[in-house]
Amino acid sequence: MIIVLLRYTGDVTPHRDAHVAWLREALAEGRLITAGRQPETGGVLIARGERSDVEAWAAQDPYRLAGVATNDFVEFTPSMAAPGLESLLP
């Protein structure tokens, strides 16, 4: 599992609709587990997959393609989950 930290480096407003469509597609595919905004600074995504695959996928984010955001990646293996979220465990 990979936490993708999204940091705004420019005005994302003109690219928001394309970014949200990209996120919705990833949710439908099962690649993305959840996503949320950090007001004014960026967002946090939690994705499934190998780090190299997630990095390649994140590079296709419309924000990244427009040069208005960067990413940091945190890879982890969950070992505990709240009731109802056990499917997140390996």
C-alpha positions in Angstrom: 0.0 0.0 0.0 1.3 3.4 -0.9 0.4 6.8 0.6 0.8 9.5 -2.1 1.3 13.0 -0.7 0.2 15.6 -3.2 1.7 19.1 -2.8 0.4 22.0 -4.9 3.2 24.1 -6.5 0.9 26.3 -8.6 -2.8 27.1 -9.3 -4.6 23.8 -9.6 -8.1 25.3 -10.2 -8.0 25.0 -14.0 -7.1 21.3 -13.8 -9.4 20.3 -10.9 -12.1 18.6 -13.1 -9.6 16.5 -14.9 -7.9 15.6 -11.7 -11.2 14.5 -10.1 -12.1 12.4 -13.2 -8.6 10.8 -12.9 -9.3 10.0 -9.2 -12.7 8.6 -10.0 -11.3 6.3 -12.7 -8.7 5.0 -10.2 -11.4 4.3 -7.6 -13.5 2.4 -10.1 -10.4 0.3 -11.2 -9.7 -0.5 -7.5 -6.2 1.1 -7.7 -7.2 4.0 -5.3 -8.6 3.2 -1.8 -9.3 6.8 -0.7 -8.4 10.4 -1.5 -8.8 13.7 0.3 -7.8 17.3 0.2 -5.4 19.1 2.5 -6.9 22.6 2.3 -4.6 25.1 0.4 -1.6 22.7 0.3 -2.5 19.5 -1.5 -4.0 16.1 -0.8 -3.5 12.6 0.4 -4.2 9.5 -1.7 -3.9 5.9 -0.5 -3.3 3.5 -3.4 -2.8 -0.2 -3.9 0.0 -1.7 -5.9 3.8 -1.8 -6.2 5.5 1.5 -5.6 6.9 1.7 -9.1 3.4 1.2 -10.5 1.9 3.8 -8.2 4.6 6.3 -9.0 4.0 5.8 -12.8 0.3 6.1 -12.2 0.7 9.3 -10.1 2.9 10.8 -12.9 -0.3 10.8 -15.1 -2.2 13.0 -12.6 -3.5 16.1 -14.6 -2.0 18.2 -11.8 1.4 16.7 -12.4 1.1 16.9 -16.1 0.3 20.6 -15.8 3.3 21.1 -13.5 1.2 22.4 -10.6 1.9 19.6 -8.1 4.5 17.2 -6.9 4.3 13.9 -5.1 6.0 12.1 -2.2 5.4 8.4 -1.6 5.3 6.4 1.6 5.2 2.6 1.2 3.8 0.6 4.1 2.3 -2.8 4.9 -0.7 -2.5 7.1 -0.7 -4.9 10.0 -3.9 -3.8 11.8 -7.3 -2.5 10.6 -10.5 -1.3 12.3 -13.5 -3.6 12.1 -14.9 -3.6 8.6 -11.6 -2.7 7.0 -9.9 -6.1 7.3 -9.8 -6.3 3.5 -7.0 -3.8 3.6 -4.7 -6.3 5.3 -2.4 -8.4 3.2 
